[in-house]
Amino acid sequence: MVYRLIIDPIQNQNGQIILTVEQQHYLKRVLRLKTGSCFVIMDGQGSAWNAELQENTAILRDLLKETTELPIAITLMVAIPKGNGFDEIVRCCTEMGVTQIVPIISQRTLVQPSSHKLERWRKIAKEAAEQSERQNTPVISDVTLFKDALTMIADPKISGYICVTRIQSEHLMQALKKTSSQSIMLLTGPEGGWTTEEVEQAINQGFQAVSLGSRILRAVTAPLVAMTIVAAITESQ
């Protein structure tokens, strides 16, 4: 088994990786690697190398040519659910290939996460990217108000979809088959769903209302279903 580690690009000093104390502990104590052991280092921005562990550093060897990323960029904007549900959303959607996750405060959002939560989500994303052998670590954006998130679709080359329930809408799968965009945005709602006003605002901003099926999904389930559909469609084309 080949172990993987994501580093901050600034740790790369001309091919020598300055390992943090936490990384040294992980490699030597948790993975039990010895000096001279080989593993894979990724910078979370698309590059990966074979590396050799030294005392407190690692030496980069050959650059790897890997293609584990989805062929399109996906920004997932999620109304924050209560409890620790967002942890699972970040973990699973990172494994599925999401590019960016934006935590959203909507009219029916019941929580206001702290900066500690944001740090936790970013750590989860990094760990999930390592585990799933991704080349890139998704960006976990700062918590954003719904109305501000809508402005992110200003670029006409981006296709945006707001996932709705109890509204006659085209299925996300069918909508994706019609687009040639290389970048898409997905909006999934809170417990209780989007308000009528929010749906109208999103449509007026350029988002298309879409369905994830005939069943009512939980706020934690909907982002996972949406990402699964996107990954299945884009990787099969």
C-alpha positions in Angstrom: 0.0 0.0 0.0 1.3 3.5 -0.9 0.6 6.1 1.7 -0.3 9.7 0.7 0.3 13.1 2.4 -1.0 16.5 1.3 1.3 19.4 2.1 1.1 23.2 1.8 3.0 24.3 -1.3 5.2 26.6 0.8 6.7 23.4 2.4 8.4 22.6 -0.8 11.9 24.0 -0.7 13.5 23.1 -4.0 12.4 19.5 -3.8 12.9 19.1 -0.1 9.8 19.1 2.0 9.9 20.6 5.4 7.6 18.4 7.4 5.6 19.8 10.3 5.7 18.1 13.7 2.1 16.8 13.1 3.2 15.3 9.7 6.3 13.7 11.2 4.1 12.1 13.9 1.6 10.9 11.3 4.2 9.3 9.0 6.5 7.8 11.7 4.1 7.0 14.6 0.8 6.4 12.9 1.9 4.9 9.6 5.2 3.6 11.1 7.3 4.6 8.1 11.1 4.5 8.5 13.8 6.7 7.2 14.1 5.8 3.5 10.5 4.7 3.2 8.7 5.8 0.1 5.3 7.5 0.0 3.4 10.0 -2.2 3.3 13.7 -1.5 0.6 15.9 -3.0 0.4 19.7 -2.9 -3.4 19.8 -3.1 -3.2 21.9 -6.3 -2.9 19.1 -8.9 0.7 17.9 -8.5 1.9 14.7 -6.9 5.4 13.1 -6.4 7.0 9.9 -5.2 8.9 11.0 -2.1 11.4 9.5 0.3 11.2 10.1 4.1 14.2 11.5 5.8 14.7 12.4 9.5 12.6 15.6 9.6 12.0 16.1 5.9 11.1 14.3 2.7 12.9 14.4 -0.6 10.8 14.6 -3.8 11.7 12.0 -6.4 9.7 11.7 -9.7 6.6 13.7 -10.6 3.5 11.5 -11.0 1.0 11.7 -13.8 -2.3 11.1 -12.2 -5.8 11.9 -13.3 -8.2 11.4 -10.4 -10.1 14.7 -10.8 -13.5 15.1 -12.4 -13.5 16.7 -15.9 -15.5 19.7 -14.7 -15.3 22.1 -11.7 -18.1 21.8 -9.2 -19.0 24.4 -6.6 -21.4 23.0 -4.1 -23.3 25.6 -2.0 -25.0 24.0 0.9 -27.4 25.5 3.5 -25.7 24.4 6.8 -27.7 21.7 8.5 -27.9 21.4 12.3 -25.6 19.1 14.3 -22.5 17.7 12.7 -24.1 16.9 9.3 -21.9 19.3 7.5 -18.9 17.2 8.5 -20.2 14.3 6.5 -21.1 16.5 3.6 -17.6 17.8 3.4 -16.0 14.3 3.8 -18.2 12.5 1.2 -18.4 15.2 -1.4 -14.6 15.6 -1.3 -14.3 11.9 -2.0 -16.7 12.4 -4.9 -14.7 15.1 -6.5 -16.1 18.5 -5.5 -14.0 21.5 -6.3 -15.4 24.0 -3.8 -17.9 23.9 -0.9 -19.6 27.1 0.2 -21.5 26.9 3.6 -24.7 28.9 3.2 -26.8 30.8 5.7 -30.4 30.7 4.3 -33.7 32.0 5.8 -34.3 28.6 7.5 -30.8 27.9 8.6 -30.8 27.2 12.3 -27.1 27.4 13.1 -24.3 30.0 13.0 -21.0 28.1 12.8 -17.9 29.3 14.6 -14.5 29.8 13.0 -13.5 26.5 14.8 -16.1 24.7 12.7 -14.6 26.2 9.5 -11.2 25.0 10.5 -12.6 21.5 11.2 -14.2 21.3 7.8 -11.0 22.3 6.0 -9.1 19.6 7.9 -11.8 17.0 7.0 -11.5 18.0 3.4 -7.7 17.6 3.4 -8.0 14.2 5.1 -10.7 13.0 2.7 -8.6 14.2 -0.3 -5.6 12.1 0.9 -7.8 9.1 1.6 -9.5 9.2 -1.9 -6.2 9.8 -3.7 -7.3 13.1 -5.1 -4.8 15.5 -6.7 -6.6 18.6 -5.5 -8.0 19.5 -2.1 -11.4 21.3 -2.4 -11.7 24.8 -1.2 -14.0 25.3 1.9 -15.1 28.9 1.6 -16.1 31.2 4.5 -19.7 31.0 5.6 -21.8 33.1 3.1 -25.2 34.6 3.2 -27.6 33.1 0.6 -28.0 36.4 -1.3 -24.2 36.8 -1.6 -23.7 33.2 -2.7 -26.1 33.9 -5.7 -23.7 36.5 -7.1 -21.0 33.8 -7.6 -22.8 32.8 -10.9 -21.9 36.1 -12.6 -19.8 34.3 -15.2 -22.1 33.2 -18.1 -19.9 30.1 -18.7 -21.1 28.7 -15.4 -24.2 26.6 -15.2 -26.1 26.9 -11.9 -28.7 24.6 -10.5 -30.9 25.0 -7.3 -32.2 21.7 -6.1 -35.9 22.0 -5.1 -38.8 19.9 -3.9 -42.5 20.0 -4.5 -41.9 22.1 -7.6 -42.3 20.7 -11.1 -38.8 20.8 -12.3 -36.5 19.0 -14.7 -34.3 16.3 -13.1 -30.7 17.3 -12.5 -29.5 14.3 -14.5 -31.4 15.5 -17.6 -30.3 19.1 -17.1 -26.6 18.1 -16.9 -26.9 16.1 -20.2 -27.8 19.3 -22.0 -25.0 21.5 -20.8 -21.5 21.9 -22.2 -20.2 24.0 -19.3 -16.9 23.1 -17.7 -18.0 24.7 -14.4 -21.2 24.2 -12.5 -22.8 25.4 -9.3 -25.2 23.4 -7.1 -27.4 24.8 -4.4 -28.9 22.5 -1.8 -31.3 23.6 0.9 -31.8 23.5 4.7 -34.1 21.5 6.8 -37.6 22.6 5.6 -36.3 23.5 2.2 -35.8 26.8 0.4 -38.4 29.5 0.8 -40.4 30.5 -2.3 -38.6 33.9 -2.2 -35.1 32.2 -2.2 -36.0 30.0 -5.2 -37.3 33.0 -7.1 -34.1 35.0 -6.3 -31.9 32.1 -7.5 -33.8 31.7 -10.8 -33.7 35.5 -11.4 -29.9 35.3 -10.8 -29.6 32.6 -13.5 -29.9 29.3 -11.6 -32.2 26.6 -13.0 -34.5 24.8 -10.6 -34.0 21.1 -10.7 -35.2 18.0 -9.0 -33.2 15.2 -7.3 -36.1 12.8 -7.6 -39.6 12.2 -6.3 -38.6 11.6 -2.7 -38.0 14.3 -0.1 -34.3 14.1 0.9 -32.7 15.3 4.2 -30.5 18.3 4.1 -27.5 16.1 4.6 -28.5 13.6 1.9 -29.3 16.1 -0.9 -25.7 17.3 -1.5 -24.5 13.7 -1.6 -27.1 12.7 -4.1 -26.4 15.8 -6.3 -22.7 15.1 -6.3 -23.2 11.5 -7.1 -25.4 12.4 -10.1 -22.8 15.0 -11.4 -19.9 12.5 -11.0 -21.8 9.7 -12.8 -22.8 11.9 -15.7 -19.5 13.7 -16.2 -17.3 10.6 -15.9 -19.4 8.6 -18.3 -19.4 11.1 -21.1 
